[in-house]
Amino acid sequence: MNKKLFLLIAGIVIFLEGCTLSPKYNRPQAPVPAEWPTGPAYKESAGKPGEVPASNIPWKDFFLDERLQKVIDLALANNRYLRLAALNVEMARALYGIQRAELFPTVNASVSGSKQRIPPNVMGFPESLTIERYDVNLGISSWELDFFGRIRSLKDAALQQYLSTEQARRSAQISLVAEIANTYLILAADKENLKLANSTLETQQATYDLIKRRYEVGLASELDLRRAQTQVDTAKGDVARYIQIVAQSENALNLLVGTEIPKNLLPADLSTVSTPKEISAGISSDVLLKRPDILAAEYALKAANANIGAARAAFFPRISLTGIIGTASEELSGLFKSGSDSWSFMPQIIMPIFDARAWAAYDASKVDREILLTQYEKVIQAAFREVADALAIYGTVDQQLSAQESLVNAVAETYRLADARYTKGIDSYLSVLDAQRSLYGAQQGLVALRLSKLTNMVTLYKVLGGGVGE
């Protein structure tokens, strides 16, 4: 009997491996164009066949600045958000293991003994009785035979949720790396603006001192002196403001990294930061399907598809099995003697007749799949827009930089000429004042554009799924 029971259980396990009522999954069509946008803004952003996609470029190969690489390494080891994402993956893996274990029987061993005294005449015997029993059993307790794939569908759903969580962790890591790089670049730009503000203050102070001496000998008016003083006070305010901004940017970077960053790893200005590696978006928008956030949404959709199978299986009978084999004896020494073996076999079938909850659960599972399908499509559309926006900046920022550099040179020359004319008494100080303001604004605009170019390179790397292949 023991051999037959074993063969029966083994046959059931093998049969159940291929049984499921889940609908066949087909990847939905991406609701975006197959190619990237074209036009004047994208003329320099077209990809070339054979180029390595951004998703296959490790972040250490993209970020070429050694100090920035060390800062990112610190963040990957200390950032609490990333650590939480990793713990969520571990939790999802454990939950998948629990659900998968439902497919297999739970085997328990038990050893029991009892001794009971019964007084005379209680059970029809004139004398008292002493009853002893000893048992050793090995059994399966209420093992559901998954003929219609309910447990298997739930196991598949748990697996897809685990895979979705893992992709979410990878997405969090890519976002963290990009956020650190952008914050690092912003800090560099803030320090460059602080240097520019200090340099402007020195120039304004020197001009003020010159006008003050000329005012004292009657060669300059009080109006010119007061105008020069306003420039000095404005520059002092800008210096204080940028000192504050630099401190706040350092605090933001420290928070992202999760620990205080050594001062020798911080940038001095934008010119001291190595430019990231040039990349392109490729020639097809299919590269978006490798993005971790899109993969996470697709795995969640697959989990919803598997849940439909579990909801369908609820309409079919549920069969469970309880079986025990062992040995029993009235004496402890006789437990393993010949003829003391015992067994029991108790199958149970539960046939659903009417349960309104099963129909509601089935309808809910189908709606849930439609919700997750819509979310999946939304993620793809948002990703396409992010790449298109980054490509628009990538294709035009160099032209803006060229124009801004020319503007800075022109305004600097205007300031030099206006200052010379004022010094010779040919023109009023108002021309110098306007030229100074224009030059300061143009220089700040140049810093902003240089920062925009660098951060856009980081953003393009991120939105293309950079670093997924690591």
Secondary structure as the mmCIF struct_conf table of DSSP 4:
data_model
#
loop_
_struct_conf.conf_type_id
_struct_conf.id
_struct_conf.beg_label_comp_id
_struct_conf.beg_label_asym_id
_struct_conf.beg_label_seq_id
_struct_conf.end_label_comp_id
_struct_conf.end_label_asym_id
_struct_conf.end_label_seq_id
HELX_RH_AL_P HELX_RH_AL_P1 ASN A 2 LEU A 16
TURN_TY1_P TURN_TY1_P1 GLU A 17 GLY A 18
HELX_LH_PP_P HELX_LH_PP_P1 SER A 22 TYR A 25
HELX_LH_PP_P HELX_LH_PP_P2 ARG A 27 ALA A 30
BEND BEND1 PRO A 31 VAL A 32
BEND BEND2 ALA A 34 GLU A 35
BEND BEND3 GLY A 39 GLY A 39
HELX_RH_3T_P HELX_RH_3T_P1 PRO A 40 TYR A 42
TURN_TY1_P TURN_TY1_P2 LYS A 43 GLU A 44
TURN_TY1_P TURN_TY1_P3 PRO A 49 GLY A 50
HELX_LH_PP_P HELX_LH_PP_P3 GLU A 51 PRO A 53
HELX_RH_3T_P HELX_RH_3T_P2 ALA A 54 ASN A 56
BEND BEND4 ILE A 57 ILE A 57
HELX_RH_AL_P HELX_RH_AL_P2 TRP A 59 PHE A 62
HELX_RH_AL_P HELX_RH_AL_P3 GLU A 66 ASN A 78
HELX_RH_AL_P HELX_RH_AL_P4 ARG A 80 ALA A 101
TURN_TY1_P TURN_TY1_P4 GLU A 102 LEU A 103
BEND BEND5 PHE A 104 PHE A 104
STRN STRN1 VAL A 107 ILE A 118
TURN_TY1_P TURN_TY1_P5 PRO A 120 ASN A 121
BEND BEND6 VAL A 122 GLY A 124
BEND BEND7 PRO A 126 GLU A 127
STRN STRN2 LEU A 129 LEU A 145
TURN_TY1_P TURN_TY1_P6 PHE A 147 PHE A 148
BEND BEND8 GLY A 149 GLY A 149
HELX_RH_AL_P HELX_RH_AL_P5 ARG A 150 GLU A 216
TURN_TY1_P TURN_TY1_P7 VAL A 217 GLY A 218
BEND BEND9 LEU A 219 ALA A 220
HELX_RH_AL_P HELX_RH_AL_P6 GLU A 222 VAL A 257
TURN_TY1_P TURN_TY1_P8 GLY A 258 GLY A 258
BEND BEND10 THR A 259 THR A 259
HELX_LH_PP_P HELX_LH_PP_P4 GLU A 260 PRO A 262
HELX_RH_3T_P HELX_RH_3T_P3 LYS A 263 LEU A 265
BEND BEND11 LEU A 266 LEU A 266
BEND BEND12 ALA A 268 ASP A 269
HELX_RH_3T_P HELX_RH_3T_P4 LEU A 270 THR A 272
BEND BEND13 VAL A 273 VAL A 273
HELX_LH_PP_P HELX_LH_PP_P5 SER A 274 GLU A 278
BEND BEND14 ILE A 283 ILE A 283
HELX_RH_3T_P HELX_RH_3T_P5 SER A 285 LYS A 290
BEND BEND15 ARG A 291 ARG A 291
HELX_RH_AL_P HELX_RH_AL_P7 PRO A 292 ALA A 313
TURN_TY1_P TURN_TY1_P9 ALA A 314 PHE A 315
BEND BEND16 PHE A 316 PHE A 316
STRN STRN3 ARG A 318 SER A 329
BEND BEND17 GLU A 330 GLU A 331
HELX_RH_3T_P HELX_RH_3T_P6 LEU A 332 GLY A 334
TURN_TY1_P TURN_TY1_P10 LEU A 335 PHE A 336
BEND BEND18 LYS A 337 LYS A 337
TURN_TY1_P TURN_TY1_P11 SER A 338 GLY A 339
STRN STRN4 ASP A 341 ILE A 350
HELX_RH_AL_P HELX_RH_AL_P8 ALA A 356 THR A 423
TURN_TY1_P TURN_TY1_P12 LYS A 424 GLY A 425
BEND BEND19 ILE A 426 ASP A 427
HELX_RH_AL_P HELX_RH_AL_P9 TYR A 429 VAL A 463
TURN_TY1_P TURN_TY1_P13 LEU A 464 GLY A 469
#
